[in-house]
Amino acid sequence: MGSQRVDNECTKIPVPMTEYLLPFLGRMHPVLVHLPIGILIFGILLCFFPQKEKNALLPSIRLAFLIGGIAALAAGGSGFLQYQWEGFAWEDVQLHLVGGVITAVGSFGMYVLVKNAEIVSSKIRVFALVLGLILGITGHWGGNLTHGEGYFTEVLPADLQSLFGAVVQPELGPQLTEETWENAQLYAEVIQPILNKNCKSCHNPRNRKGELDLSSFAALKKGGEDGMVLTAGDAVHSALFARLLLPKEDEKHMPPAEKKQPSKEEIALIENWIQGGAKESGTLAAAGISKNQIERFILKNEIPFYPTLTLAPLDADSLAGLKAAGLFAEAVESGSGLLKVTCINLPSFQDSDWKLLESVKSRVAYLDLSGTQVTDAVVEQLAALSTLTVLKLNSTGISGNSLKKLAPLNNLKLLYLNKTGVKLNQLQALSSSKSLQKVFAFDTPASLELATSAKVTFPFILEAGSYSLPKLATDSIVY
């Protein structure tokens, strides 16, 4: 009985050969495919060697095309098995697979053509060139499958890429502005563009190398075939960051050594983001990102942020008069006639005090009335500021009823309405603006409505999340 029990325990159900042999042969495709490539290139080159009346190289040429055709069939067979067992989509592999079949058929066709020939004729050379072209195109499609779209062309100059039919739309990485970088979303406007620029060519929905897609936050969180690549709060143990630090010669280093590498600033930002919790939302300022860390990503605008006008600089006496009244005023840029005016030292400023700005109203490009006593009545005056580009009305009595009067302003780009009474429908009145880029409406009725209402779209970016903006050192400076 004891012996019988041991026999039963040791009995194993045999694994069908197809369960492991066919997938194994499929995975041999990247190895086998190089054999016909080398042999066929060798045969094609022999067709163009100098020859006498009877070419002594003909037997070698025949053998090269025969063996090359057999090797191409073997490689194509293993490729088909890989397609069957590795889960590739047909639309992804069809061009490469069809190209492989044509290459194999073309190789045998070349063998037949050369078999009874006594010299390498012009006809043979033409067909050899055609076969070489087909071989190159098929290899290109295969390279795209394993290394991402445009693997062969991405290292070429843009003009050459266009010549080969590649659509040149390079990922540019983070694109921040001098005026708004602190309020930019860390993940959406910095981290994802870095991943798009350095990783997306191989890790995207169509070509998920290592089963990893880095084209979105949701896909990033899923990880790849080796598991999660992100451990919130722990960059060192997050593969997304750790692999960037490996030596280039390490096979696990990412991106591959032959590809363009992320800059040290980009790597540092990825580390900072992960250490801060790897959140999808949150601004650069909230994450404690300094301007030094993102300086290289701030656009040096070819199109000026502020209006380009020929104005003489304001004389010192006029500026002194504004400062004597409690206002702070300075040129928005060195040598500019446009002004930046704030009421940081004059919280008592109210609608009737607008007369203080009458003399400079054609020059005001940046106006900060935050924390003052102004109401909707001041909007009528604001609507007459043709050069107004940045307007801050945070923590004021603005209800939003008159906001539509600001829509015709041709230069208004940034509007701050945090901690005011504006509602969502009042913000929609700004949709006709041709210049408005961002509206900030934190801690407003609009922000509460946005959280509970159906999806609302605007032609500008609306920042109205539930998180609070950090207090900056410059907010408390007394000039």
NORCORJO-V153764 format. One line per field, one symbol per residue. ss: DSSP state (a for helix, b for strand, c for the rest). psi: psi as a letter, one per 40 degrees, with the letter a starting at -180 (. if undefined). A space follows every 50 residues. Layout:
ss=???
psi=???
This chain:
ss=caaaaaaaaaccccccaaacaaaaaaacaaaaaaaaaaaaaaaaaacccc cccccccaaaaaaaaaaaaaaaaaaaaaaaaaaaaacccaaaaaaaaaaa aaaaaaaaaaaaaaaccccccaaaaaaaaaaaaaaaaaaaaaaaaaaccc cccccccaaaaaaccccccccccccbccccaaacbaaaaaaaaaaaaacc ccbccccbaaacccccaaaaaacbccbcccccccccccaaaaaaaccccc cccccccccccccaaaaaaaaaaaacccccccbcccccccaaaaaaabcc cccccccccccccccaaaaaaaaacccbbbbcccccccbbbbcccccccc aaaaaaaaaacccbbbbbcccccccaaaaaaacccccccbbbcccccccc ccaaaacccccccbbbcccccccaaaaacccccccccbbbccccaaaaaa aaccccccccbbbcccccccccaaaaccc
psi=dddddddddehihihiddddddddddeeddddddddddddddddddeeih iadhheedddddddddddddddddddddddddddeefiidddeddddddd dddddddddddddedeidigidddddddddddddddddddddddddeihf ddeeeiiddddddeehhggiheahgiiddeddeihdddecdddddddedd ddgiddgghffhhfeiddddddaadeaiehhhegddehddddddeiideh eehiiideihiiiddddddddddddeefidihidddefhidddedeehhg hdhidiihighiihidddddddddeeihhihdiheieiihhifdegeehi deedddedeedeehdhhheheaeiaddeddddeegdehdhhhfifaehde deddeedeheehdhhhfifaeiidddddeedehedhdihhfifidddddd deiihhiieihhhfieiihihideeehh.
